[in-house]
Amino acid sequence: MSEFFDLAGLSFLGVLTITFVGAIIAVGARNIFHNVLGLAMSLFGVAGIFVYLNSPFLAMMEILIYVGAICIAICFAIMLSEPLYLPRPPRKPIKLAGAGLGAFLVFFMLGILVKKTTWVPAGVRGTDWSVATIGHYLLTRYALIFEVISLVLLVAMLGAIVNAKNGRGRS
């Protein structure tokens, strides 16, 4: 219990608090802009966890990609969508059931993936995790990750444009 009373333990608890409070705000706030701010706060906390795990490169990528790009794209989509005071059409139960089934299938498949993966400890993989090594891996072996991130940003921008077109055309 005494390990949480030193500076490292207190800073880790602070980062965890920021992450969880941001996640609660992101899920529980009634205003969509507050949801995005909570998401940004939570992602800053995740970046703090990466710093605590001695991965400053991943922390910077977390801030640049997720906090910077994704949250800004969401804010852009919010600004281009129709106002909140306009009445919304009711949700159809078949769409809710489909979304629930899709979420369950994704969770189930990720659970199977986690269970079947052989996890190799970091000491066995090697100790050279410099920025040059990580950059080499990201541009050669893990290049698909950056492509997927660019696709997520493209889909967010297209969603904002579609929302703006549909929202402005109804008046």
Helices and strands as residue ranges (DSSP letters): G 2-5, H 7-28, H 32-52, H 56-61, I 62-70, H 71-80, H 93-116, H 122-125, H 131-139, H 143-169
